[in-house]
Amino acid sequence: MKKFLFTLFVLSIFNINSHEFNPAHLVVNQLEDNQNIYEATWMYPFKNIGLRGEIIFPDECVTESSDLYYQGKYINEKIILKCSTSLKGLSIEVKNLSVLTDALVTINFIEDTFEGLVNVQKNIIEIPTENQYYPSSYLNLGISHLFDGLDHILFIFGLLFCITGFINILKTITAFTIAHSITLGLTVFDIISLPQGTVEAVIALTIVYLALEITRKKGDIRSPWIMAFSFGLLHGLGFASALMDIGIANNNVFFSLLFFNIGIEIAQIALIPIPLFLIYLSKKYNLLDNLKMVASLCIGGLGFYWFIDRVLGIIL
């Protein structure tokens, strides 16, 4: 059994990376002096495998593009749109998106803002003629961020393997949620700021710590909600870094942040039953210790691998 578990541990640390949440972002601003001329910026993550995403604007628009330039994790393109009519009621297509890359589309009209999300399955977005009052696309971004972030998923799983009892689980998840919501808000409103590389490396360490706690013989952590709150503050910085990379290009910063956070919570709640069901089955067949050992090795192995990889990314 030990040899089998060690083999799982070794396999878990090779060729596995936590996918970075780097959605593409198209920002289109309508000029006040001419309502049919728009300035656009197309931000696409340059680390993505495959062709760079391409924007197909409506036939009613003539485009003029400038040279590409790099900024942060993105390769940017400035585009001038000269249209014969308003963009409202027209469609924009995004080609060459990968399975792992969504694209947020923000169009700032003079009187209101429209936002939508496109992906490889639905790569055409129709711009409505009516006003959009809430930036609900950030809800989908929040869901995508958690589902695409394997490190955050493993952290949640590790938390649930460390505690028992419905009340303790409720307190722990609530504390984690409140904590990352606090730092997410503080970072977006530019009250606190830390280097993203450092934050991501420390997040990997929290995963390693949880992996060690899973197999503790002395029982549950006495105050799991305190640990969850402390680590949640760090994970909130990670969420914020991902959101700030693409920017909030509208006037509804509060609602954009709110919907993004709600999306994270929806994805988090959807994941919680998975480890709880595994724990239930393992208890039923008297395999809980074996399950915890496998979980500890896999989660710890991945966390340690990510820590080394992220530290090297800072140094090199």
Secondary structure in CASP SS format (residue, H / E / C, confidence):
PFRMAT SS
TARGET T0000
AUTHOR 0000-0000-0000
METHOD secondary structure of the structure
MODEL  1
M C 1.00
K H 1.00
K H 1.00
F H 1.00
L H 1.00
F H 1.00
T H 1.00
L H 1.00
F H 1.00
V H 1.00
L H 1.00
S H 1.00
I C 1.00
F C 1.00
N C 1.00
I C 1.00
N C 1.00
S C 1.00
H C 1.00
E C 1.00
F C 1.00
N C 1.00
P C 1.00
A E 1.00
H E 1.00
L E 1.00
V E 1.00
V E 1.00
N E 1.00
Q E 1.00
L C 1.00
E C 1.00
D C 1.00
N C 1.00
Q C 1.00
N C 1.00
I E 1.00
Y E 1.00
E E 1.00
A E 1.00
T E 1.00
W E 1.00
M E 1.00
Y E 1.00
P E 1.00
F C 1.00
K C 1.00
N C 1.00
I C 1.00
G C 1.00
L C 1.00
R C 1.00
G C 1.00
E E 1.00
I E 1.00
I E 1.00
F C 1.00
P C 1.00
D C 1.00
E C 1.00
C E 1.00
V E 1.00
T E 1.00
E E 1.00
S E 1.00
S C 1.00
D C 1.00
L C 1.00
Y E 1.00
Y E 1.00
Q E 1.00
G C 1.00
K C 1.00
Y E 1.00
I E 1.00
N E 1.00
E E 1.00
K E 1.00
I E 1.00
I E 1.00
L E 1.00
K E 1.00
C E 1.00
S C 1.00
T C 1.00
S C 1.00
L C 1.00
K C 1.00
G C 1.00
L C 1.00
S E 1.00
I E 1.00
E E 1.00
V E 1.00
K E 1.00
N C 1.00
L C 1.00
S C 1.00
V C 1.00
L C 1.00
T C 1.00
D C 1.00
A E 1.00
L E 1.00
V E 1.00
T E 1.00
I E 1.00
N E 1.00
F C 1.00
I C 1.00
E C 1.00
D C 1.00
T E 1.00
F E 1.00
E E 1.00
G E 1.00
L E 1.00
V E 1.00
N C 1.00
V C 1.00
Q C 1.00
K C 1.00
N C 1.00
I E 1.00
I E 1.00
E E 1.00
I C 1.00
P C 1.00
T C 1.00
E C 1.00
N C 1.00
Q C 1.00
Y C 1.00
Y C 1.00
P C 1.00
S C 1.00
S H 1.00
Y H 1.00
L H 1.00
N H 1.00
L H 1.00
G H 1.00
I H 1.00
S H 1.00
H H 1.00
L H 1.00
F H 1.00
D H 1.00
G C 1.00
L H 1.00
D H 1.00
H H 1.00
I H 1.00
L H 1.00
F H 1.00
I H 1.00
F H 1.00
G H 1.00
L H 1.00
L H 1.00
F H 1.00
C H 1.00
I C 1.00
T C 1.00
G C 1.00
F H 1.00
I H 1.00
N H 1.00
I H 1.00
L H 1.00
K H 1.00
T H 1.00
I H 1.00
T H 1.00
A H 1.00
F H 1.00
T H 1.00
I H 1.00
A H 1.00
H H 1.00
S H 1.00
I H 1.00
T H 1.00
L H 1.00
G H 1.00
L H 1.00
T H 1.00
V H 1.00
F C 1.00
D C 1.00
I C 1.00
I C 1.00
S C 1.00
L C 1.00
P C 1.00
Q H 1.00
G H 1.00
T H 1.00
V H 1.00
E H 1.00
A H 1.00
V H 1.00
I H 1.00
A H 1.00
L H 1.00
T H 1.00
I H 1.00
V H 1.00
Y H 1.00
L H 1.00
A H 1.00
L H 1.00
E H 1.00
I H 1.00
T C 1.00
R C 1.00
K C 1.00
K C 1.00
G C 1.00
D C 1.00
I C 1.00
R C 1.00
S C 1.00
P H 1.00
W H 1.00
I H 1.00
M H 1.00
A H 1.00
F H 1.00
S H 1.00
F H 1.00
G H 1.00
L H 1.00
L H 1.00
H H 1.00
G H 1.00
L H 1.00
G H 1.00
F H 1.00
A H 1.00
S H 1.00
A H 1.00
L H 1.00
M H 1.00
D H 1.00
I H 1.00
G C 1.00
I C 1.00
A C 1.00
N C 1.00
N C 1.00
N C 1.00
V H 1.00
F H 1.00
F H 1.00
S H 1.00
L H 1.00
L H 1.00
F H 1.00
F H 1.00
N H 1.00
I H 1.00
G H 1.00
I H 1.00
E H 1.00
I H 1.00
A H 1.00
Q H 1.00
I H 1.00
A H 1.00
L H 1.00
I C 1.00
P H 1.00
I H 1.00
P H 1.00
L H 1.00
F H 1.00
L H 1.00
I H 1.00
Y H 1.00
L H 1.00
S H 1.00
K H 1.00
K H 1.00
Y C 1.00
N C 1.00
L C 1.00
L H 1.00
D H 1.00
N H 1.00
L H 1.00
K H 1.00
M H 1.00
V H 1.00
A H 1.00
S H 1.00
L H 1.00
C H 1.00
I H 1.00
G H 1.00
G H 1.00
L H 1.00
G H 1.00
F H 1.00
Y H 1.00
W H 1.00
F H 1.00
I H 1.00
D H 1.00
R H 1.00
V H 1.00
L H 1.00
G H 1.00
I H 1.00
I H 1.00
L C 1.00
END
